[in-house]
Amino acid sequence: MMASIINVMIILDKATSVISTGIRYIIQLHDLHSMKVQFKVLLIAENSCCGPQVAGMTKEKTQWKEFLEAISVLQWVLTFLFLGLSCYILIGYLMFTSLWPLSTLYFIWLVIDWQTPERGGRRTLFVRKWRVWEHFRDFFPINLVKTAELNPNKNYILGCHPHGIMSAGAFACFSTESCGFAETFPGVRASLAILAGLFRIPLFREYIMSAGLSPVSKPSLAHLLSKSGKGNAVVIVIGGAAESLASSPGVNTVVVKQRKGFVRVALEYGADLVPVYSFGENELFKQVIFSEGSLSRRLQDLFKRIMGFAPCLFIGEHFAVLPYRTPVTTVVGSPISVPKRVTPTDEEVDHYHRLYMEALSKLFHEHKVSCGLSERHKLRII
């Protein structure tokens, strides 16, 4: 008995040593890149665009703090990539075990609850205020910048650009409370609208609804803009999957020229349009961009048409999964007043679509230098 206890103690001691070594290795990998990022953060903090929140990030972090940040971002990346598939596998597996009644009961619940995502969902401040999101924010860091007031007695559609690979800026600013959206825009409630198909994934749908995410579908947008009172800000990443395929460091390309559906919805419900740009979003991952017409690009486009999202071949730092520690500054522009039209004409849609693109371009050029870009950077709208 004593020998067994001693053996267990030896194994625990060795395991502790291995874990400690692994943690030190992860932190050491981050040190060199952190030095580069601190310089960039200092440069950004000197400008008015980023304000005191980013400036406060310039103080030296402890190794434990950097480790928590890395783990927080890692769980977010793994959730983005694998949690939906894992939920399918789990539910399917349980059907062939003695716990099959759990899967059966959940499927009954799923049928009953099928329309809930399009009726406002089940957002909870408990999930949106998790401490993990603060560590997630600080990893880059991500900062929310206000350029104009949003009247809480109106509804809004915020068009967020660019999509990047995983839309880290949009997620942190509009699906968590870590960046202080509620305090920055009092009386306005942000709801990030994402691919509707994600809300058909069992279990996964419960998680994303708790964070306040909604489907980017007509019934969902109609509910948020007409049946949930005033002070609603629906955030749509306009470029979607097509824009993610153009994401690359040093590139500022947005896909919006032919995307007019969000403008038509804004006119139908009298919701003001607000351009949003996340500077640094495209710097978080490096992506292999295939040329137009190539076999690889045609396969990506085919997958996008079938599934609604595009498979990107990307790489980050440290095990190729973590994004680069690059500051992301999400700048919310001034609202464009939009009248309510029950049946908007094509001319009205084109007019407000043009105003939106002009406002987006103006927002980019007014803030690009103060947010870390050079004067020569241009915004490409396709």
N, C-alpha and C positions, 0 to 999 in steps of 0.2 A: 504493500500500500504506500509506504514511504517512498519507495523507488518511483512509483507512478507519479506521485506528487512532485518529486524532484524533476522527473522528466518533463512534466507539464510546465514547471517553472522555467526550465532551460529553454523549452520551445517558445514560451511567451517572451523570454528575454531576447531570444534571437529575432522573433517577429517584431518586437519593439525597435530593435536595432535597425532592421531592414526598413521599417516604416519611417524612422527618423532620417535614415540615409536618403530615402526617396524624397521626403519633404525638402531636405537641404538641397538635393539635386534640382528639384523644380524651382526653388527660390533662386539658386545660382544661375539657372538658365534665364530667369527674368531680369537679373541685375543689369546686364549690359544694355538690353533694350530699354529698361526703365530710365537709364541715364539719358538716352536720346529723347525719350518722351518728356522727361522733366524739362529739358531745354525748350521743346516745342510748346509745352503747357505754359512756361514762363513767357514765351513770345506772345501767345494768345492772350494771356491774362493781362498784359500791358495795354491791350486795346479794350475799348468800352463794350464791344460786342459781347464779351463773355462774362463780364461782371465778377462779383466777389466770390461766387460759388466755385468757379474754376480756379481763381486765384488762391483760394484756400487749399486746393489740392497740391500746391507746390511744396508743402512741407514734406520732409522725408518720412516714408512709410516704414513700419517695422516689417520684419520678415513674416511674422504671423499675419499681419494685415494683407500683405501681398499674396500669401497662400490662400487666405479666405476669399480674396477677390478672384484668384485663378480658379478655385473650386466652384465659386458661384457662377462664373462665366461658363465653365465646363459643363455644369449641369444644365444650363440654358441651351448650349449647343447640342448636347446629347438629347435633350427634350425635343428640340427643333427637328433633329434628324431621325430619331428612333422611337420616341415615346408613342406616337400614333400606331406604328407597326407593332410595337410591344403590346399595346392594349388589345389589338386584334388577336394576336397570338395567345394572350392570357385568357381572353374570353373563350376562344376556340378550344384551348387546352382543358379548361374547366368543364366543358361540355362532356368530356370523355373521362371524367373522374367522379369520385363520390360526391364532389361538390357541384355537380351539374345543376341542382336546383337554384344555386346562386346565379348562374348564367341565365337560366330560364326566367327567373324573377326580374333580372335586369333587362332582358329583352322585352318583357311585358311593360316595364317602366319606360323603356325607350320608345315604344309605340305610343304610350300615353303622353309622353313628354316631347314628342318629335318637333312640335312647333315652337317650343319655348325659346330657342335661340333667335327666332325671327320676331319674338315678342318682348325683346329687351333682355333676355337671358337672366342669369342669377349672379350678378356681380357682388362681391363681398370685399369690404375694406380690409378684412383680415388677411386675405391673400395679397391684395395690392400693396399692403404695408409690410409684407415680410421683410425682415432685416437682410435677407439674401439679396434683395434688389438694390439695397444701398451699396453693398459690396460690388454687385454687378455694375452699377453706375460708376463707382470709383475706379474700376479696373481701367477704363479708357482714358479719362473720365468722360461722362456724357453730361452736357449742360443744356438747359432750356432757356432760350432768350426771347423776351417779349418786346415787340416793337410798337404795339398799339393795343388799346383796350378792346375787349370783347364784351359787348352788352349782354348781361345775363337774361335779358328779356327777349332775346332773339335766338334763333337756331342757326347753326353753321355747318358747312362742309369744308373740312380742312384737307387740302390736297397735299400729301407729303411726298417729297422727292429727295434724293433718288431712292430706289428700292434697295440697292446694294445686294449683298448675298442673303442676309437674314434680317434686315431692317432693325438693327439694334437701337438706333436713335428713336425711331417711332415706338418701339416696344417700351423702352425705359420711360419715355416722356408721357405716353398716353395710355399705357396698360399697367403702370405701377404708379405709386405715389412718391417714388424716390427722387424725382426731379422737381417736385413741388408745383405741379400744374394747378391743383386746386387753390393753392395760395397765390400763384401768379395771376390766375384768371378766376377770381372769386365768383361763385354762382354759376360757373360753366362746368359741365360734366363731359369729359372726353370719352369717346367709345371708338376704339380702333376696329375697323371693319376688315376682315380677312376672308380668305377663300372659303366659300360656303361648304365645300365638301368636307372640311375638317370637322364640322359639327355633326357629321354622320358617323364619326369614329366612336365606338363605345368607350366609356370611361374618360377618354381624352377630351370629349366635348364638355364634360362636367368641369374639368380643370380649366380649360380656356374660358368657359363662361364665367367662372368665379373671378377671373382677372378682368372681366368687363369687356371681353372681346365679342364681336358680333359678326354675323355673316354679311358679306358685301353683296347682298341680294336685294331686289326691289322691295319685297315685303318687309325685310328687316329695316331698310333705310326709311320706308314709309312710316313704320311704327316709331322709329326714333325721332323723326322730324315732324310727326303730326299727332302722335298719341302719348307722348311722354312729357308734355308741357314744354316750357321754354328753357333756354340755357343748355341745350344739347349741342355738342360739337362732335360730329361724325368724322373720323379721320380715315381717309382712304389713300392708300399708297397707289397713286394713279397708274404708274408705269407697269406695275405688276410683274409677271414672269418675264415679259419681253425686256423690261428695263434691267432685270437682274442679269440677263445675258450680256448686257453692255457694261456691267460693273467691273471696274478695274482701277487700281491706284493711278492717280493723276488724271483720270477721265471724269468729266462732268457732263454726262449725257442723260437726258430725260425723255421718256416716250409719252407724248401728250398731244401731238398735233391732230391725230385721228381719234382721240379719246374724248368724246363729248357727252357720254352718258351721264356723268356726274353733274355736268352743267344743266342738262335737261331736268334732272331730279331736283337740283337747286331751284330752278324756275318753278317747277310744279308745286313746291312746298314753301317758296319764298325764303329759302335759307341762303344767307350770305356766304360767298366763297372766300376762302382764306388760303393763300399759298404758304407752304412750309418747306424749308430746305434744311437738310441735315448735312452740314459741312463735315467732311471726314468719313462719311458712311462708306464710300467706295474705297477707302484706304485700309479697311479692316482685314480684307482677304485679297490674296492674289488669285486670279482666275485665268484659266486657259480659254481664250476667246477664239472660237473657230470662225474662219472666214465665211461670208455669205455664199451659199451654194455648195459648200463642202458637204461630204456625206455626214460628218459628225454634226454639223449645224442643222442639216435636214432632219436628222434623228432627234435632236433636241427640240426642234419646232414641232415634229410629229408628236412627241411625248407631251409637249405643252398643250397642244390642241386636244389631246385625249384626256389628260389628267388635270389640266388647269394650272400646272406649275412646271417649271423647267429644271431639269437636272443639270446643275452647274459643276464643273470640274474645278474645284478651288482648293487652296491650301493656306493655312495660317502659320503661326509660329508654335513651337513646342508640340511635338507629336502631330503637327500639321492640322490640329483641330482648333486650338485657341486662336482667336483673332489677334491681330497686332494691337499693342497698347498705343493707340492713336486717339487723340481727343476728338470727340464728336460733338458738334455744336448745332443744336436744332433750333433754327430761327423761325418764329411764327410771325408772318407778315400782317399787313393791314387788311381788314375785311373789305370785300367788294360788295357794295349793296346790290341785292338782286330782288326784283319785284316778283310777286306771286302770279303765275299764269297757269290756269288749269290745263290748257293745251298750248304749250309754247310752240311758236313757229320755228322753222329751221333758221330763219334770219335772226331771231332773238337768241337762239342757241349759239349760232356762230359769233354774234356780237359779244356775248358774255364770255365765250370761250377765248376770243381774241384778247379781251380785257384781262382774263386770268393769265394767259401766257405772257402778256406784257408785264403784269404785276410780278410774276414769278421771275422773269428775267431781271427786272429792276431790283427785286429782293436779293438775288444772287450777286449782282454787281455792286450793290451798296455795302454788302457785308463780307465779301470774299476776302479782302485784305485783312480786315480785323479778325477774321476767323482762320487765318493761317495760310491762305492762298496768295499767290503773287498777282500783280495787276494784269499780267498777260493771260491769266486763265479766262477762258470763255465758256459760256453755257451753251451746249448744243441741244437744241430741241428738235426731236424727230417724231 
